[in-house]
Amino acid sequence: MDLRVGYNYRLGRKIGGGAFGDIYIGTDISSCEEVAIKLESVTSKNPQLGFEYKVYRLLKGGIGIPSVYYYGVEGTFNVMVMELLGPSLEDLFNYCNRRFTLKTVCMLAQEMLLRIEFLHSKLFIHRDMKPDNFVIGLGKKANIIHLIDFGLSKRYRNPITKAHIPYRENKSLTGTPRYASLGNHLGMEQSRRDDLESLGYIFLYFLKGKLPWQGLRAETKKEKYSKIMELKVQLSVADLCEGYPDELKVYLEYCRALRFDDCPDYAYLRRLFQDLMKRKQIPNDGVYDWMDESLAHNPAVLPKHCIDSSGHLRRDLLRPAPLSYRVNRLVAGECEAWR
């Protein structure tokens, strides 16, 4: 059956999904190019797709922000058609047998911080930092880390008055508990500092292969989340980062010391990882672990559209970013003067 969306798009096979809907590969009928089609039931208790579409429109044109082509209602579904992207960092982490080298983590950290700085410059916080929400592109964009899934994002400033949202307590945990900030666990309203703290846990996850609070058993989700929070409170940053470069500890301590409405020094945080690479004499050459064919990989864990006919990672996903791109975007940044 030929299922069409928004007249111009043909619905293909399912490639992903979650609590808030399913994602399919589709085809632009006029150009024959592949796209991603996100479906959400119109009867969803917590609809997010319409809000997410508005956020994408406000972020339009940013480096590492996917293009959105269509939003509308088709039958019993809210539908969003967007640029088809490659595997997530979680996919690539599994592809690399659940361990990234320090080199890859340092290069990823710089890219991911740029994406978050751009999002914050548009007066939004993400509130669901996790490896699944960072993906690489396809083709010419294969070496760019993209930020996706803005369904839980929130304005932290009024776009007209620029007033910061007020501090509140007794808030429900929002996002993924594994990477949630301490403040999020403790019921505090989230702000820019929480996105950055969550990134710190992701960096440690990539280096360690597992965070200390993974695998905790409990009878209910509430009990499990409580156990995760207790362990995060008990573990000092020094203990959490023991055996890893001091820059990780400095990063997390900086994030935890930020006040609710502080504007983080994103350039300083990126410099931590740039200086770490210089100190360890690690080349900042844009060659990530998944591009290094000398390392052992597991292609079976990747989405099918990211594998070639021989069962290996597509060749376009193995190309590092040009030096001019890496230097220019790390020196100049990509955000307007917004502070």
Phi and psi in degrees as GROMACS dihedral restraints (atoms count N, CA, C in turn):
[ dihedral_restraints ]
;  ai    aj    ak    al  type     phi  dphi    fc
    3     4     5     6     1   -89.9    20    10
    4     5     6     7     1    97.1    20    10
    6     7     8     9     1   -92.2    20    10
    7     8     9    10     1   124.9    20    10
    9    10    11    12     1  -116.5    20    10
   10    11    12    13     1   149.8    20    10
   12    13    14    15     1  -127.5    20    10
   13    14    15    16     1   129.4    20    10
   15    16    17    18     1    55.3    20    10
   16    17    18    19     1    32.0    20    10
   18    19    20    21     1    67.4    20    10
   19    20    21    22     1   -36.6    20    10
   21    22    23    24     1   -99.5    20    10
   22    23    24    25     1    -4.9    20    10
   24    25    26    27     1  -127.0    20    10
   25    26    27    28     1   137.1    20    10
   27    28    29    30     1  -103.5    20    10
   28    29    30    31     1   129.8    20    10
   30    31    32    33     1   -79.8    20    10
   31    32    33    34     1   131.8    20    10
   33    34    35    36     1  -112.6    20    10
   34    35    36    37     1  -143.4    20    10
   36    37    38    39     1   -81.4    20    10
   37    38    39    40     1   155.3    20    10
   39    40    41    42     1   -73.7    20    10
   40    41    42    43     1   135.2    20    10
   42    43    44    45     1  -122.5    20    10
   43    44    45    46     1    -3.1    20    10
   45    46    47    48     1  -179.2    20    10
   46    47    48    49     1   173.5    20    10
   48    49    50    51     1   178.3    20    10
   49    50    51    52     1   175.3    20    10
   51    52    53    54     1  -172.9    20    10
   52    53    54    55     1  -161.1    20    10
   54    55    56    57     1   -64.3    20    10
   55    56    57    58     1   -23.4    20    10
   57    58    59    60     1  -107.8    20    10
   58    59    60    61     1     8.0    20    10
   60    61    62    63     1   143.3    20    10
   61    62    63    64     1  -175.8    20    10
   63    64    65    66     1  -121.6    20    10
   64    65    66    67     1   154.9    20    10
   66    67    68    69     1  -121.0    20    10
   67    68    69    70     1   134.3    20    10
   69    70    71    72     1  -124.6    20    10
   70    71    72    73     1   153.6    20    10
   72    73    74    75     1   -81.2    20    10
   73    74    75    76     1   139.9    20    10
   75    76    77    78     1  -134.0    20    10
   76    77    78    79     1   178.9    20    10
   78    79    80    81     1  -131.1    20    10
   79    80    81    82     1   132.0    20    10
   81    82    83    84     1   -74.6    20    10
   82    83    84    85     1   113.3    20    10
   84    85    86    87     1   -62.5    20    10
   85    86    87    88     1   -35.0    20    10
   87    88    89    90     1   -76.6    20    10
   88    89    90    91     1   -36.0    20    10
   90    91    92    93     1  -105.4    20    10
   91    92    93    94     1   -12.1    20    10
   93    94    95    96     1    66.8    20    10
   94    95    96    97     1    12.0    20    10
   96    97    98    99     1   -82.2    20    10
   97    98    99   100     1   146.6    20    10
   99   100   101   102     1   -78.8    20    10
  100   101   102   103     1   144.7    20    10
  102   103   104   105     1  -134.6    20    10
  103   104   105   106     1   170.2    20    10
  105   106   107   108     1  -105.7    20    10
  106   107   108   109     1   136.6    20    10
  108   109   110   111     1  -122.3    20    10
  109   110   111   112     1   120.4    20    10
  111   112   113   114     1  -104.5    20    10
  112   113   114   115     1   126.1    20    10
  114   115   116   117     1  -115.6    20    10
  115   116   117   118     1   138.3    20    10
  117   118   119   120     1  -137.5    20    10
  118   119   120   121     1   130.6    20    10
  120   121   122   123     1   -61.7    20    10
  121   122   123   124     1   137.4    20    10
  123   124   125   126     1   -68.2    20    10
  124   125   126   127     1   -15.3    20    10
  126   127   128   129     1   -95.3    20    10
  127   128   129   130     1     8.2    20    10
  129   130   131   132     1   -55.7    20    10
  130   131   132   133     1   137.6    20    10
  132   133   134   135     1   -66.1    20    10
  133   134   135   136     1   -32.8    20    10
  135   136   137   138     1  -128.5    20    10
  136   137   138   139     1    72.8    20    10
  138   139   140   141     1   -62.9    20    10
  139   140   141   142     1   137.0    20    10
  141   142   143   144     1  -128.5    20    10
  142   143   144   145     1   -18.2    20    10
  144   145   146   147     1   -64.6    20    10
  145   146   147   148     1   -39.8    20    10
  147   148   149   150     1   -62.7    20    10
  148   149   150   151     1   -42.9    20    10
  150   151   152   153     1   -65.3    20    10
  151   152   153   154     1   -42.8    20    10
  153   154   155   156     1   -61.0    20    10
  154   155   156   157     1   -39.7    20    10
  156   157   158   159     1   -60.0    20    10
  157   158   159   160     1   -43.1    20    10
  159   160   161   162     1   -62.6    20    10
  160   161   162   163     1   -38.8    20    10
  162   163   164   165     1   -65.2    20    10
  163   164   165   166     1   -44.5    20    10
  165   166   167   168     1   -57.7    20    10
  166   167   168   169     1   -40.2    20    10
  168   169   170   171     1   -63.8    20    10
  169   170   171   172     1   -38.9    20    10
  171   172   173   174     1   -71.3    20    10
  172   173   174   175     1   -25.7    20    10
  174   175   176   177     1   -94.0    20    10
  175   176   177   178     1    -0.2    20    10
  177   178   179   180     1   -49.9    20    10
  178   179   180   181     1   132.5    20    10
  180   181   182   183     1    95.7    20    10
  181   182   183   184     1   -11.5    20    10
  183   184   185   186     1   -72.8    20    10
  184   185   186   187     1   145.3    20    10
  186   187   188   189     1   -62.0    20    10
  187   188   189   190     1   132.2    20    10
  189   190   191   192     1    77.1    20    10
  190   191   192   193     1    16.8    20    10
  192   193   194   195     1  -111.9    20    10
  193   194   195   196     1   116.5    20    10
  195   196   197   198     1   -65.0    20    10
  196   197   198   199     1   149.7    20    10
  198   199   200   201     1   -78.4    20    10
  199   200   201   202     1   143.2    20    10
  201   202   203   204     1  -114.8    20    10
  202   203   204   205     1   132.1    20    10
  204   205   206   207     1  -105.1    20    10
  205   206   207   208     1   -25.4    20    10
  207   208   209   210     1  -161.3    20    10
  208   209   210   211     1   144.6    20    10
  210   211   212   213     1  -141.5    20    10
  211   212   213   214     1   137.0    20    10
  213   214   215   216     1  -175.5    20    10
  214   215   216   217     1  -176.7    20    10
  216   217   218   219     1  -109.1    20    10
  217   218   219   220     1   127.1    20    10
  219   220   221   222     1  -124.2    20    10
  220   221   222   223     1   105.1    20    10
  222   223   224   225     1    63.1    20    10
  223   224   225   226     1  -117.6    20    10
  225   226   227   228     1  -100.2    20    10
  226   227   228   229     1    17.3    20    10
  228   229   230   231     1  -127.8    20    10
  229   230   231   232     1   140.4    20    10
  231   232   233   234     1   -80.3    20    10
  232   233   234   235     1   135.9    20    10
  234   235   236   237     1  -128.1    20    10
  235   236   237   238     1   134.7    20    10
  237   238   239   240     1  -129.9    20    10
  238   239   240   241     1   127.1    20    10
  240   241   242   243     1  -106.0    20    10
  241   242   243   244     1   129.4    20    10
  243   244   245   246     1  -144.3    20    10
  244   245   246   247     1   173.4    20    10
  246   247   248   249     1   -57.5    20    10
  247   248   249   250     1   133.7    20    10
  249   250   251   252     1   -78.4    20    10
  250   251   252   253     1   129.2    20    10
  252   253   254   255     1  -114.2    20    10
  253   254   255   256     1   175.5    20    10
  255   256   257   258     1   -89.8    20    10
  256   257   258   259     1  -155.6    20    10
  258   259   260   261     1   -71.0    20    10
  259   260   261   262     1   155.0    20    10
  261   262   263   264     1   -79.9    20    10
  262   263   264   265     1   167.3    20    10
  264   265   266   267     1   -64.9    20    10
  265   266   267   268     1   -28.0    20    10
  267   268   269   270     1   -66.8    20    10
  268   269   270   271     1   -43.6    20    10
  270   271   272   273     1   -58.3    20    10
  271   272   273   274     1   -46.9    20    10
  273   274   275   276     1   -70.0    20    10
  274   275   276   277     1   -31.1    20    10
  276   277   278   279     1   -63.2    20    10
  277   278   279   280     1   -44.7    20    10
  279   280   281   282     1   -66.3    20    10
  280   281   282   283     1   -38.9    20    10
  282   283   284   285     1   -59.1    20    10
  283   284   285   286     1   -34.9    20    10
  285   286   287   288     1   -93.2    20    10
  286   287   288   289     1    22.7    20    10
  288   289   290   291     1    60.8    20    10
  289   290   291   292     1    39.8    20    10
  291   292   293   294     1    58.3    20    10
  292   293   294   295     1    42.7    20    10
  294   295   296   297     1  -159.8    20    10
  295   296   297   298     1   126.4    20    10
  297   298   299   300     1  -104.9    20    10
  298   299   300   301     1   146.4    20    10
  300   301   302   303     1   -71.0    20    10
  301   302   303   304     1   162.1    20    10
  303   304   305   306     1   -58.6    20    10
  304   305   306   307     1   -37.9    20    10
  306   307   308   309     1   -57.5    20    10
  307   308   309   310     1   -50.5    20    10
  309   310   311   312     1   -64.1    20    10
  310   311   312   313     1   -41.4    20    10
  312   313   314   315     1   -63.7    20    10
  313   314   315   316     1   -41.0    20    10
  315   316   317   318     1   -65.0    20    10
  316   317   318   319     1   -41.2    20    10
  318   319   320   321     1   -69.6    20    10
  319   320   321   322     1   -40.5    20    10
  321   322   323   324     1   -63.0    20    10
  322   323   324   325     1   -42.1    20    10
  324   325   326   327     1   -57.1    20    10
  325   326   327   328     1   -43.4    20    10
  327   328   329   330     1   -63.5    20    10
  328   329   330   331     1   -42.8    20    10
  330   331   332   333     1   -67.0    20    10
  331   332   333   334     1   -46.2    20    10
  333   334   335   336     1   -64.8    20    10
  334   335   336   337     1   -37.0    20    10
  336   337   338   339     1   -65.8    20    10
  337   338   339   340     1   -35.2    20    10
  339   340   341   342     1   -64.9    20    10
  340   341   342   343     1   -40.3    20    10
  342   343   344   345     1   -63.5    20    10
  343   344   345   346     1   -42.8    20    10
  345   346   347   348     1   -69.2    20    10
  346   347   348   349     1   -38.9    20    10
  348   349   350   351     1   -61.1    20    10
  349   350   351   352     1   -41.2    20    10
  351   352   353   354     1   -64.2    20    10
  352   353   354   355     1   -45.2    20    10
  354   355   356   357     1   -58.1    20    10
  355   356   357   358     1   -46.8    20    10
  357   358   359   360     1   -64.5    20    10
  358   359   360   361     1   -32.5    20    10
  360   361   362   363     1   -65.9    20    10
  361   362   363   364     1   -20.7    20    10
  363   364   365   366     1   -94.7    20    10
  364   365   366   367     1    12.0    20    10
  366   367   368   369     1    74.0    20    10
  367   368   369   370     1    23.7    20    10
  369   370   371   372     1  -117.8    20    10
  370   371   372   373     1   148.4    20    10
  372   373   374   375     1  -110.9    20    10
  373   374   375   376     1   154.1    20    10
  375   376   377   378     1   -85.2    20    10
  376   377   378   379     1   -50.3    20    10
  378   379   380   381     1    72.6    20    10
  379   380   381   382     1     9.1    20    10
  381   382   383   384     1  -149.0    20    10
  382   383   384   385     1    58.5    20    10
  384   385   386   387     1   -70.4    20    10
  385   386   387   388     1   120.9    20    10
  387   388   389   390     1  -160.3    20    10
  388   389   390   391     1   158.6    20    10
  390   391   392   393     1   -58.4    20    10
  391   392   393   394     1   -28.4    20    10
  393   394   395   396     1   -65.9    20    10
  394   395   396   397     1   -22.8    20    10
  396   397   398   399     1   -96.6    20    10
  397   398   399   400     1     9.8    20    10
  399   400   401   402     1  -119.7    20    10
  400   401   402   403     1   123.1    20    10
  402   403   404   405     1  -133.5    20    10
  403   404   405   406     1   154.5    20    10
  405   406   407   408     1   -91.6    20    10
  406   407   408   409     1   160.3    20    10
  408   409   410   411     1   -84.4    20    10
  409   410   411   412     1  -169.0    20    10
  411   412   413   414     1  -123.6    20    10
  412   413   414   415     1   158.1    20    10
  414   415   416   417     1    61.8    20    10
  415   416   417   418     1  -128.5    20    10
  417   418   419   420     1   -67.5    20    10
  418   419   420   421     1   -16.9    20    10
  420   421   422   423     1  -100.6    20    10
  421   422   423   424     1    13.0    20    10
  423   424   425   426     1   -66.3    20    10
  424   425   426   427     1   -21.7    20    10
  426   427   428   429     1   -98.5    20    10
  427   428   429   430     1     9.9    20    10
  429   430   431   432     1  -106.6    20    10
  430   431   432   433     1   129.3    20    10
  432   433   434   435     1   -81.1    20    10
  433   434   435   436     1   123.6    20    10
  435   436   437   438     1  -103.6    20    10
  436   437   438   439     1   148.5    20    10
  438   439   440   441     1  -106.2    20    10
  439   440   441   442     1   131.0    20    10
  441   442   443   444     1  -132.6    20    10
  442   443   444   445     1  -179.5    20    10
  444   445   446   447     1    59.2    20    10
  445   446   447   448     1    82.8    20    10
  447   448   449   450     1  -104.5    20    10
  448   449   450   451     1    19.7    20    10
  450   451   452   453     1   -63.6    20    10
  451   452   453   454     1   -27.2    20    10
  453   454   455   456     1  -102.9    20    10
  454   455   456   457     1     3.2    20    10
  456   457   458   459     1   -69.3    20    10
  457   458   459   460     1   165.0    20    10
  459   460   461   462     1  -153.2    20    10
  460   461   462   463     1   144.0    20    10
  462   463   464   465     1   -68.9    20    10
  463   464   465   466     1   132.5    20    10
  465   466   467   468     1  -104.4    20    10
  466   467   468   469     1    -8.3    20    10
  468   469   470   471     1  -133.1    20    10
  469   470   471   472     1   146.6    20    10
  471   472   473   474     1   -69.9    20    10
  472   473   474   475     1   124.8    20    10
  474   475   476   477     1   -65.4    20    10
  475   476   477   478     1   -19.9    20    10
  477   478   479   480     1   -94.0    20    10
  478   479   480   481     1   -52.7    20    10
  480   481   482   483     1   -87.1    20    10
  481   482   483   484     1   -17.5    20    10
  483   484   485   486     1    67.7    20    10
  484   485   486   487     1    10.6    20    10
  486   487   488   489     1   -68.7    20    10
  487   488   489   490     1   136.0    20    10
  489   490   491   492     1   -74.2    20    10
  490   491   492   493     1   146.7    20    10
  492   493   494   495     1   -61.3    20    10
  493   494   495   496     1   149.6    20    10
  495   496   497   498     1   -74.8    20    10
  496   497   498   499     1   152.2    20    10
  498   499   500   501     1   -71.6    20    10
  499   500   501   502     1   134.1    20    10
  501   502   503   504     1  -137.1    20    10
  502   503   504   505     1   162.0    20    10
  504   505   506   507     1  -126.1    20    10
  505   506   507   508     1   179.0    20    10
  507   508   509   510     1    61.5    20    10
  508   509   510   511     1    34.4    20    10
  510   511   512   513     1   -88.9    20    10
  511   512   513   514     1   150.4    20    10
  513   514   515   516     1   -74.5    20    10
  514   515   516   517     1   150.6    20    10
  516   517   518   519     1   -63.7    20    10
  517   518   519   520     1   129.4    20    10
  519   520   521   522     1  -119.3    20    10
  520   521   522   523     1   131.1    20    10
  522   523   524   525     1   107.0    20    10
  523   524   525   526     1  -155.2    20    10
  525   526   527   528     1  -101.8    20    10
  526   527   528   529     1   115.7    20    10
  528   529   530   531     1   -54.0    20    10
  529   530   531   532     1   -35.4    20    10
  531   532   533   534     1   -55.4    20    10
  532   533   534   535     1   -38.2    20    10
  534   535   536   537     1  -109.1    20    10
  535   536   537   538     1     5.2    20    10
  537   538   539   540     1   -66.3    20    10
  538   539   540   541     1   145.0    20    10
  540   541   542   543     1   -70.1    20    10
  541   542   543   544     1   162.1    20    10
  543   544   545   546     1   -59.2    20    10
  544   545   546   547     1   -44.0    20    10
  546   547   548   549     1   -59.8    20    10
  547   548   549   550     1   -39.2    20    10
  549   550   551   552     1   -61.2    20    10
  550   551   552   553     1   -46.2    20    10
  552   553   554   555     1   -61.1    20    10
  553   554   555   556     1   -36.6    20    10
  555   556   557   558     1   -84.6    20    10
  556   557   558   559     1     5.2    20    10
  558   559   560   561     1    86.3    20    10
  559   560   561   562     1    16.2    20    10
  561   562   563   564     1   -86.2    20    10
  562   563   564   565     1   145.9    20    10
  564   565   566   567     1   -56.9    20    10
  565   566   567   568     1   137.2    20    10
  567   568   569   570     1   -84.6    20    10
  568   569   570   571     1   152.9    20    10
  570   571   572   573     1  -144.9    20    10
  571   572   573   574     1  -164.9    20    10
  573   574   575   576     1   -58.4    20    10
  574   575   576   577     1   -36.0    20    10
  576   577   578   579     1   -60.1    20    10
  577   578   579   580     1   -32.0    20    10
  579   580   581   582     1   -71.2    20    10
  580   581   582   583     1   -40.6    20    10
  582   583   584   585     1   -56.9    20    10
  583   584   585   586     1   -42.9    20    10
  585   586   587   588     1   -71.4    20    10
  586   587   588   589     1   -39.0    20    10
  588   589   590   591     1   -62.9    20    10
  589   590   591   592     1   -42.4    20    10
  591   592   593   594     1   -60.3    20    10
  592   593   594   595     1   -39.1    20    10
  594   595   596   597     1   -58.5    20    10
  595   596   597   598     1   -39.9    20    10
  597   598   599   600     1   -58.9    20    10
  598   599   600   601     1   -40.1    20    10
  600   601   602   603     1   -67.3    20    10
  601   602   603   604     1   -34.8    20    10
  603   604   605   606     1   -64.5    20    10
  604   605   606   607     1   -43.2    20    10
  606   607   608   609     1   -59.8    20    10
  607   608   609   610     1   -43.6    20    10
  609   610   611   612     1   -66.3    20    10
  610   611   612   613     1   -39.3    20    10
  612   613   614   615     1   -57.8    20    10
  613   614   615   616     1   -44.8    20    10
  615   616   617   618     1   -64.9    20    10
  616   617   618   619     1   -36.4    20    10
  618   619   620   621     1   -78.5    20    10
  619   620   621   622     1   -41.5    20    10
  621   622   623   624     1   -84.0    20    10
  622   623   624   625     1   -29.4    20    10
  624   625   626   627     1    91.6    20    10
  625   626   627   628     1   -18.2    20    10
  627   628   629   630     1  -166.0    20    10
  628   629   630   631     1   142.0    20    10
  630   631   632   633     1   -92.5    20    10
  631   632   633   634     1   152.2    20    10
  633   634   635   636     1   -58.1    20    10
  634   635   636   637     1   -27.7    20    10
  636   637   638   639     1   -93.2    20    10
  637   638   639   640     1     7.1    20    10
  639   640   641   642     1   -77.8    20    10
  640   641   642   643     1   145.9    20    10
  642   643   644   645     1    82.1    20    10
  643   644   645   646     1     7.7    20    10
  645   646   647   648     1   -68.8    20    10
  646   647   648   649     1   137.9    20    10
  648   649   650   651     1  -102.3    20    10
  649   650   651   652     1   142.5    20    10
  651   652   653   654     1  -159.5    20    10
  652   653   654   655     1   159.4    20    10
  654   655   656   657     1   -77.1    20    10
  655   656   657   658     1   -30.1    20    10
  657   658   659   660     1  -130.6    20    10
  658   659   660   661     1   162.0    20    10
  660   661   662   663     1   -60.9    20    10
  661   662   663   664     1   -40.6    20    10
  663   664   665   666     1   -59.7    20    10
  664   665   666   667     1   -42.7    20    10
  666   667   668   669     1   -66.6    20    10
  667   668   669   670     1   -39.4    20    10
  669   670   671   672     1   -64.2    20    10
  670   671   672   673     1   -45.4    20    10
  672   673   674   675     1   -61.6    20    10
  673   674   675   676     1   -36.5    20    10
  675   676   677   678     1   -66.2    20    10
  676   677   678   679     1   -39.5    20    10
  678   679   680   681     1   -66.5    20    10
  679   680   681   682     1   -39.8    20    10
  681   682   683   684     1   -61.1    20    10
  682   683   684   685     1   -45.0    20    10
  684   685   686   687     1   -61.3    20    10
  685   686   687   688     1   -45.9    20    10
  687   688   689   690     1   -58.7    20    10
  688   689   690   691     1   -41.9    20    10
  690   691   692   693     1   -68.9    20    10
  691   692   693   694     1   -38.1    20    10
  693   694   695   696     1   -64.7    20    10
  694   695   696   697     1   -36.2    20    10
  696   697   698   699     1   -69.7    20    10
  697   698   699   700     1   -42.4    20    10
  699   700   701   702     1   -69.4    20    10
  700   701   702   703     1   -39.6    20    10
  702   703   704   705     1   -77.1    20    10
  703   704   705   706     1   123.1    20    10
  705   706   707   708     1   -73.6    20    10
  706   707   708   709     1   158.9    20    10
  708   709   710   711     1   -60.0    20    10
  709   710   711   712     1   -37.8    20    10
  711   712   713   714     1   -61.6    20    10
  712   713   714   715     1   -43.1    20    10
  714   715   716   717     1   -67.3    20    10
  715   716   717   718     1   -40.6    20    10
  717   718   719   720     1   -62.5    20    10
  718   719   720   721     1   -36.1    20    10
  720   721   722   723     1  -100.2    20    10
  721   722   723   724     1     7.4    20    10
  723   724   725   726     1   -59.0    20    10
  724   725   726   727     1   132.6    20    10
  726   727   728   729     1    90.2    20    10
  727   728   729   730     1    -1.4    20    10
  729   730   731   732     1  -120.5    20    10
  730   731   732   733     1   161.1    20    10
  732   733   734   735     1   -53.6    20    10
  733   734   735   736     1   145.4    20    10
  735   736   737   738     1   -56.4    20    10
  736   737   738   739     1   -27.3    20    10
  738   739   740   741     1   -58.3    20    10
  739   740   741   742     1   -31.7    20    10
  741   742   743   744     1   -65.5    20    10
  742   743   744   745     1   -43.5    20    10
  744   745   746   747     1   -64.5    20    10
  745   746   747   748     1   -44.8    20    10
  747   748   749   750     1   -59.9    20    10
  748   749   750   751     1   -42.1    20    10
  750   751   752   753     1   -59.3    20    10
  751   752   753   754     1   -53.1    20    10
  753   754   755   756     1   -67.1    20    10
  754   755   756   757     1   -39.5    20    10
  756   757   758   759     1   -63.0    20    10
  757   758   759   760     1   -38.4    20    10
  759   760   761   762     1   -61.9    20    10
  760   761   762   763     1   -47.4    20    10
  762   763   764   765     1   -62.9    20    10
  763   764   765   766     1   -42.3    20    10
  765   766   767   768     1   -71.2    20    10
  766   767   768   769     1   -21.9    20    10
  768   769   770   771     1   -85.5    20    10
  769   770   771   772     1   -11.6    20    10
  771   772   773   774     1   -64.9    20    10
  772   773   774   775     1   141.2    20    10
  774   775   776   777     1   -81.0    20    10
  775   776   777   778     1   166.0    20    10
  777   778   779   780     1   -52.5    20    10
  778   779   780   781     1   -45.7    20    10
  780   781   782   783     1  -105.1    20    10
  781   782   783   784     1    14.0    20    10
  783   784   785   786     1   -64.6    20    10
  784   785   786   787     1   144.7    20    10
  786   787   788   789     1   -90.9    20    10
  787   788   789   790     1   114.8    20    10
  789   790   791   792     1   -64.7    20    10
  790   791   792   793     1   153.4    20    10
  792   793   794   795     1   -91.3    20    10
  793   794   795   796     1    86.4    20    10
  795   796   797   798     1   -63.0    20    10
  796   797   798   799     1   -38.4    20    10
  798   799   800   801     1   -62.6    20    10
  799   800   801   802     1   -39.7    20    10
  801   802   803   804     1   -62.3    20    10
  802   803   804   805     1   -43.7    20    10
  804   805   806   807     1   -65.6    20    10
  805   806   807   808     1   -39.8    20    10
  807   808   809   810     1   -65.0    20    10
  808   809   810   811     1   -38.1    20    10
  810   811   812   813     1   -63.6    20    10
  811   812   813   814     1   -31.4    20    10
  813   814   815   816     1   -54.2    20    10
  814   815   816   817     1   -43.9    20    10
  816   817   818   819     1   -80.2    20    10
  817   818   819   820     1   -32.6    20    10
  819   820   821   822     1   -64.1    20    10
  820   821   822   823     1   -45.7    20    10
  822   823   824   825     1   -67.9    20    10
  823   824   825   826     1   -34.9    20    10
  825   826   827   828     1   -61.4    20    10
  826   827   828   829     1   -42.4    20    10
  828   829   830   831     1   -64.4    20    10
  829   830   831   832     1   -39.9    20    10
  831   832   833   834     1   -65.6    20    10
  832   833   834   835     1   -43.1    20    10
  834   835   836   837     1   -62.8    20    10
  835   836   837   838     1   -38.2    20    10
  837   838   839   840     1   -89.5    20    10
  838   839   840   841     1     1.8    20    10
  840   841   842   843     1    55.5    20    10
  841   842   843   844     1    46.0    20    10
  843   844   845   846     1   -98.3    20    10
  844   845   846   847     1   125.6    20    10
  846   847   848   849     1   -68.7    20    10
  847   848   849   850     1   130.2    20    10
  849   850   851   852     1   -91.0    20    10
  850   851   852   853     1    67.8    20    10
  852   853   854   855     1  -103.1    20    10
  853   854   855   856     1     4.0    20    10
  855   856   857   858     1    77.2    20    10
  856   857   858   859     1     6.6    20    10
  858   859   860   861     1   -93.0    20    10
  859   860   861   862     1   101.0    20    10
  861   862   863   864     1   -80.3    20    10
  862   863   864   865     1   166.6    20    10
  864   865   866   867     1   -57.3    20    10
  865   866   867   868     1   -36.9    20    10
  867   868   869   870     1   -71.0    20    10
  868   869   870   871     1   -14.6    20    10
  870   871   872   873     1   -90.6    20    10
  871   872   873   874     1   -14.2    20    10
  873   874   875   876     1   -86.8    20    10
  874   875   876   877     1   103.3    20    10
  876   877   878   879     1   -74.0    20    10
  877   878   879   880     1    -4.9    20    10
  879   880   881   882     1   -82.3    20    10
  880   881   882   883     1   -12.7    20    10
  882   883   884   885     1   -91.9    20    10
  883   884   885   886     1   154.5    20    10
  885   886   887   888     1   -76.3    20    10
  886   887   888   889     1   135.6    20    10
  888   889   890   891     1  -133.0    20    10
  889   890   891   892     1   160.8    20    10
  891   892   893   894     1  -127.9    20    10
  892   893   894   895     1    88.1    20    10
  894   895   896   897     1   -63.9    20    10
  895   896   897   898     1   -19.9    20    10
  897   898   899   900     1   -62.3    20    10
  898   899   900   901     1   -20.7    20    10
  900   901   902   903     1   -89.1    20    10
  901   902   903   904     1    -5.1    20    10
  903   904   905   906     1   -86.8    20    10
  904   905   906   907     1   153.1    20    10
  906   907   908   909     1   -58.0    20    10
  907   908   909   910     1   145.2    20    10
  909   910   911   912     1   -60.0    20    10
  910   911   912   913     1   -34.1    20    10
  912   913   914   915     1   -73.9    20    10
  913   914   915   916     1    -3.0    20    10
  915   916   917   918     1  -103.9    20    10
  916   917   918   919     1     4.6    20    10
  918   919   920   921     1  -115.1    20    10
  919   920   921   922     1   140.7    20    10
  921   922   923   924     1   -85.2    20    10
  922   923   924   925     1  -178.7    20    10
  924   925   926   927     1   -64.8    20    10
  925   926   927   928     1   -20.4    20    10
  927   928   929   930     1   -91.7    20    10
  928   929   930   931     1     2.4    20    10
  930   931   932   933     1    87.0    20    10
  931   932   933   934     1    12.4    20    10
  933   934   935   936     1  -108.7    20    10
  934   935   936   937     1   166.1    20    10
  936   937   938   939     1   -58.7    20    10
  937   938   939   940     1   133.9    20    10
  939   940   941   942     1   -51.5    20    10
  940   941   942   943     1   141.9    20    10
  942   943   944   945     1   -62.1    20    10
  943   944   945   946     1   -32.9    20    10
  945   946   947   948     1   -67.5    20    10
  946   947   948   949     1   -16.9    20    10
  948   949   950   951     1   -87.8    20    10
  949   950   951   952     1     1.0    20    10
  951   952   953   954     1  -103.7    20    10
  952   953   954   955     1     1.5    20    10
  954   955   956   957     1   -92.5    20    10
  955   956   957   958     1   123.6    20    10
  957   958   959   960     1   -71.0    20    10
  958   959   960   961     1   159.2    20    10
  960   961   962   963     1   -67.3    20    10
  961   962   963   964     1   145.9    20    10
  963   964   965   966     1   -59.4    20    10
  964   965   966   967     1   149.3    20    10
  966   967   968   969     1   -56.7    20    10
  967   968   969   970     1   -40.3    20    10
  969   970   971   972     1   -59.7    20    10
  970   971   972   973     1   -38.8    20    10
  972   973   974   975     1   -67.0    20    10
  973   974   975   976     1   -46.2    20    10
  975   976   977   978     1   -63.3    20    10
  976   977   978   979     1   -43.9    20    10
  978   979   980   981     1   -69.0    20    10
  979   980   981   982     1   -49.5    20    10
  981   982   983   984     1   -62.2    20    10
  982   983   984   985     1   -45.0    20    10
  984   985   986   987     1   -76.8    20    10
  985   986   987   988     1   -21.9    20    10
  987   988   989   990     1   -86.3    20    10
  988   989   990   991     1   -27.3    20    10
  990   991   992   993     1   -81.9    20    10
  991   992   993   994     1   -49.8    20    10
  993   994   995   996     1   -87.7    20    10
  994   995   996   997     1   -21.1    20    10
  996   997   998   999     1    72.6    20    10
  997   998   999  1000     1  -173.4    20    10
  999  1000  1001  1002     1  -137.2    20    10
 1000  1001  1002  1003     1    14.9    20    10
 1002  1003  1004  1005     1  -111.4    20    10
 1003  1004  1005  1006     1   149.0    20    10
 1005  1006  1007  1008     1   -73.2    20    10
 1006  1007  1008  1009     1   167.9    20    10
 1008  1009  1010  1011     1   -74.6    20    10
 1009  1010  1011  1012     1   104.9    20    10
 1011  1012  1013  1014     1  -128.8    20    10
 1012  1013  1014  1015     1    -8.1    20    10
